[in-house]
């Protein structure tokens, strides 16, 4: 059994912590011409573009960003936004998101992010619970949604629509505000002031507002930057396509500004490969599902070209090579030669799809899986898996290029203490831990035990202090026979099959474990054609023997890794994939189990009919 506690000394010292917006002014003074952002194709209706006569991508220097933040901050002051006032921000990932964020921080206001895909009910709850006095939205659809809620939001005084040019008009109103007022407001902000209230994605129950201070976020990004200089440094670049309403993407935004690195906002996740090829980032960040899909697409393309055998060999060599790098002797001569061969045949193409310069990636939010971790490292892209919660600003642990153990989520970041409770729950302590939930003292009290935050995750620490997450406490399945099991590891193995999109185990209080499986819409046409099946939907073929046999292979492979009592005894192929639109996935692709169980109650009952 591993150790029960791990901690790393903090790299942030001293009582004074700079507030988040200060670095914008520091960067403009120290490196005014450094490129802080690249706007892929600015919308002329949105924030004004300082063009040099060229179309297309537009660089924004540190000085230009400071000027933009400054004039918008004056606009917010003119609109009556006071110190501590909450302002909603509902938009896709784009330059104006970051601009509004820093403008609000610079005057001591509090940003309340809202996913652009949020429902009317979610928007209503977040704005009403936070007491938002204003809201920045992106589109006409968002604005119409907000208009319909005005009677339920008595505190809301104003709203601004990005694609209607409202932020430009707001900046114009700020001309009456003296520059000294912005400076005075910024100097009045302290590290203990609230920077943002981030509402949890709500896989279960109503979202809770996580209060994060300037100190929380500053300490988190400072420690992450200190231990990841290979990733976060001046000259680094990334294409950010995750929603900035998510704390993980938000931390990277702050890290890019803190380190004067270059960030490209990409609102269209379907076109992200084009953006990667166009802007050639040095690193990317994503949820594990992105890498699962990338791997499955590469395997599918190889199959279509009748080179599936070649991909299998390349896969085996990459994994063996990665594993060998962790051994004292390193890869042998023959393995190095095979790796060199497959680098020319396969791995370079994979790296080219990421732009050609990307050798590092950061993932979080769910387990990546050891096989994929080794495959991508062997192919020349080191995927650094980390762990954290919205309540912890969010990063707690990370694998580092110099200290990496694939299959774990790394060691604690400096200043973070981790302890494993008797029931295997992961407890954490440190400057990155939030002070509590907004308007929810009962929830705050329940979140802590003796000053330690209860994460709700189950895990173990090995003798070297590497943390391995083994499941979610609320998701533990207890069968009728009393067997306890965490579904995530088995689901991950089943989901590795290229035809499978999602997998969710059921069996709580039931005689055995079963699985709900969805088919990947992109892989479906290829599988159907390869097996001589008609051009019909999954719903029409989900009970066909050929399809069930294919899924059974994935189930059998996963069952080999667990005890007999934990094995999946049967499964049900669902007629369609889980979607955020139907309320079955969060914006970061986590399954909302209660929603799935409600939607597919009949399918679940069918799995146990007769028992």
Secondary structure, DSSP 8 states (H G I E B T S, - for coil): ---SEEE---S--SS----TTHHHHHHHHH-TTSEEEEESS--TTSS-----S--S-EEEEHHHHHHHHHHHHHHHHHTT--TT-EEEEE--SSHHHHHHHHHHHHTT-EEEEE-TT--HHHHHHHHHHHT-SEEEE-SHHHHHHHHTTGGG-TT--EEEEGGGTHHHHHHHHGGGS-HHHHHHHHHH--TTSEEEEEE---SSSS--EEEEEHHHHHHHHHHHHHH-TTTSSTT-EEEE-S-TTSHHHHHHHHHHHHTT-EEEE---GGGHHHHHHHH--SEEEE-HHHHHHHHHHHHHHHHHTT-HHHHHHHHHHHHHHHHHHTSTT-S-HHHHHHHHHHIIIIIHHHHHHTTS---EEEE-SS---HHHHHHHHHTT-EEEEEEEEGGGTEEEEE-BTTB--TTS--EE-TT-EEEE-TTSEEEEESTTS-SEETT-HHHHHHHEETTEEEEEEEEEE-TT--EEEEEEGGG-EE-TT--EE-SHHHHHHHHTSTTEEEEEEE-TTSSSEEEEEEE-HHHHHHHHHHTT--S--HHHHTT-HHHHHHHHHHHHHHHTTS-GGGSEEEEEE-SS---TTTTSB-TT--B-HHHHHHHTHHHHHHHTTT-
